[in-house]
Amino acid sequence: MADDLAKNFRTNQGIRAREVRLVGENVPQGVFSITEALRIADEKELDLVEVSPNADPPVCRVVDFQKFLYDQKKKQKEIKAKSVKVVVKEVRFGPNTDEHDYQFKLKHAQKFIEEGAKIKAYVFFKGRSILYKEQGEQVLKRFITDLEDVAKVDQEPRLEGKRMIIMLSPIPKKK
C-alpha cells in the first residue's frame, strides 16, 4: 500500500515542471524555478514532493518523503475508520406466521434498527403457499406499521420469485 501511495507523488528529479510553488515549514514560500526549489530542499536534507500537480504552477512541499507517506497512510486509515459500514440484517416470515413468532421477530428487528442496521424482511412462499400472496403482503405491511416510528421504508413489498421483500432503514436521530 505504501508503494501504491508513493506512485501518486513525484519527488525531486521526477518533477517535470519548470517552476513550482513552495510550501512547507521553515522554507521560503513562493514560486521558484525547479533547480532553486531542489537546492532549497537539498540544503535542508529533505525531499521536494509534488503535492498538487494540477495547480499552476504545481505546488511542492519540502519534507522527509518517508514521513510524508506515513502521514498520508495514517490519514487514509482514519478516513476508512470513520466511514459508515452498512449492515443488512434479514428477517424471514412465512405467509402464516403466528403471533408469537411475529412478535419475536419484530423485537429482533427493533434491536437491529437501534444498532443502525438496515432490515431486509421477506415472506418466503414454499410450494403452493404462493397462493397466499395477500397474506404475505399483510404480514409485511403490518411489520412496516409496527416499525414506522423507528424505521423508514426503502422498498415497498415486491415479489421476487418465491419471496416478497421489503427494505427498511433506520430513521436518522435528530440532534
C-alpha positions as a printed Julia matrix, in Angstrom:
175×3 Matrix{Float64}:
   0.0     0.0     0.0
   2.87    2.37    0.78
   4.29    1.63   -2.68
   0.93    2.49   -4.3
   0.84    5.73   -2.33
   4.43    6.6    -3.33
   3.49    6.27   -7.03
   0.94    9.07   -6.6
   3.6    11.66   -5.82
   6.53   12.89   -7.87
   9.68   13.68   -5.93
  12.92   15.57   -6.53
  14.16   14.93  -10.12
  10.84   13.28  -11.02
   9.1    16.69  -11.03
   8.8    17.91  -14.63
   7.57   21.49  -14.16
   9.93   24.46  -14.78
   8.5    26.45  -11.88
   6.91   25.29   -8.64
   5.16   26.93   -5.71
   6.98   26.03   -2.49
   5.09   25.46    0.74
   6.14   23.87    4.0
   7.69   24.58    7.35
  10.96   26.51    7.62
  11.19   27.18    3.86
  10.67   30.38    1.9
   7.13   30.48    0.49
   6.58   31.44   -3.14
   7.22   30.49   -6.75
  10.71   29.2    -7.56
  12.43   27.56  -10.51
  12.74   23.79  -10.14
  16.53   23.99   -9.72
  16.19   26.61   -6.95
  13.5    24.53   -5.2
  15.66   21.39   -5.4
  18.61   23.36   -3.97
  16.49   24.57   -1.03
  15.3    21.0    -0.33
  18.88   19.69   -0.61
  20.16   22.3     1.88
  17.59   21.11    4.43
  18.46   17.46    3.61
  14.78   16.82    2.75
  12.84   15.86   -0.35
  10.86   18.05   -2.75
   7.42   16.42   -3.09
   4.81   17.49   -5.63
   1.55   17.61   -3.63
  -0.7    19.34   -6.17
   0.43   18.63   -9.75
  -2.64   20.2   -11.41
  -2.14   23.65   -9.89
  -0.48   26.37  -11.93
   2.4    26.29  -11.03
   2.44   22.87   -9.32
   2.59   23.01   -5.52
   5.57   21.29   -3.92
   6.44   20.68   -0.31
   9.85   20.32    1.3
   9.5    17.3     3.63
  11.01   13.96    4.54
   9.27   11.76    1.93
   9.02    8.66    4.14
   7.41   10.69    6.95
   5.1    12.31    4.39
   4.0     8.84    3.13
   3.46    7.68    6.71
   1.22   10.71    7.42
  -0.77   10.15    4.2
  -1.28    6.48    5.07
  -2.42    7.46    8.57
  -4.95    9.95    7.15
  -6.37    7.32    4.8
  -6.71    4.89    7.7
  -8.62    7.5     9.75
 -10.96    8.21    6.83
 -11.61    4.49    6.4
 -12.31    4.09   10.13
 -14.79    6.96   10.1
 -16.68    5.65    7.09
 -20.03    4.09    7.89
 -20.39    0.4     7.22
 -23.94   -0.53    6.28
 -25.09   -3.8     7.77
 -28.16   -5.53    6.33
 -29.98   -7.95    8.63
 -32.6   -10.34    7.29
 -35.89  -11.22    8.94
 -37.82  -14.12    7.42
 -41.53  -14.74    7.73
 -43.89  -17.36    6.34
 -47.28  -16.37    4.95
 -48.94  -17.97    8.01
 -46.52  -16.79   10.73
 -48.26  -17.0    14.11
 -48.46  -14.09   16.58
 -45.7   -15.22   18.98
 -43.17  -15.74   16.17
 -44.15  -12.4    14.63
 -43.59  -10.55   17.95
 -40.28  -12.36   18.49
 -39.01  -11.32   15.03
 -40.35   -7.79   15.49
 -38.32   -7.41   18.71
 -35.17   -8.57   16.93
 -35.82   -6.16   14.06
 -36.22   -3.25   16.5
 -32.9    -4.17   18.11
 -31.19   -4.31   14.7
 -32.63   -0.9    13.74
 -31.41    0.63   17.03
 -27.92   -0.69   16.23
 -28.11    1.17   12.9
 -28.54   -1.84   10.62
 -30.86   -1.95    7.63
 -33.55   -4.63    7.61
 -34.45   -6.87    4.71
 -37.7    -8.51    5.69
 -39.26  -11.13    3.46
 -42.04  -13.65    3.33
 -40.89  -16.95    1.85
 -43.52  -18.96   -0.02
 -42.93  -22.74   -0.09
 -44.66  -24.88   -2.67
 -48.32  -23.96   -3.04
 -48.21  -21.29   -0.34
 -47.59  -18.81   -3.2
 -51.4   -18.79   -3.41
 -51.38  -16.75   -0.16
 -49.61  -13.68   -1.6
 -52.16  -11.38    0.05
 -51.45  -12.87    3.49
 -47.72  -12.4     2.94
 -48.24   -8.8     1.92
 -50.4    -8.22    5.02
 -47.62   -9.56    7.25
 -45.1    -7.17    5.66
 -47.47   -4.16    5.79
 -48.1    -4.87    9.49
 -44.32   -5.13   10.0
 -43.9    -1.71    8.36
 -46.58   -0.09   10.54
 -45.14   -1.65   13.73
 -41.69   -0.21   12.92
 -42.77    3.14   11.43
 -41.61    5.12   14.49
 -38.01    3.82   14.22
 -37.58    2.89   10.54
 -38.49    4.18    7.1
 -39.38    2.07    4.08
 -36.72    1.98    1.35
 -38.56   -0.57   -0.79
 -42.27   -1.39   -0.75
 -43.34   -5.08   -0.75
 -42.24   -6.63   -4.04
 -42.48  -10.23   -5.19
 -39.17  -11.7    -6.41
 -39.59  -15.35   -7.29
 -40.8   -17.14   -4.15
 -40.05  -14.19   -1.86
 -41.94  -10.98   -1.14
 -39.31   -8.49    0.03
 -39.23   -5.09    1.79
 -36.24   -2.99    2.82
 -36.24   -0.76    5.91
 -33.58    1.62    7.17
 -33.26    3.44   10.5
 -34.66    6.95   10.76
 -31.73    9.31   11.48
 -31.89   10.64   15.03
 -32.25   14.41   15.32
 -29.56   16.16   17.33
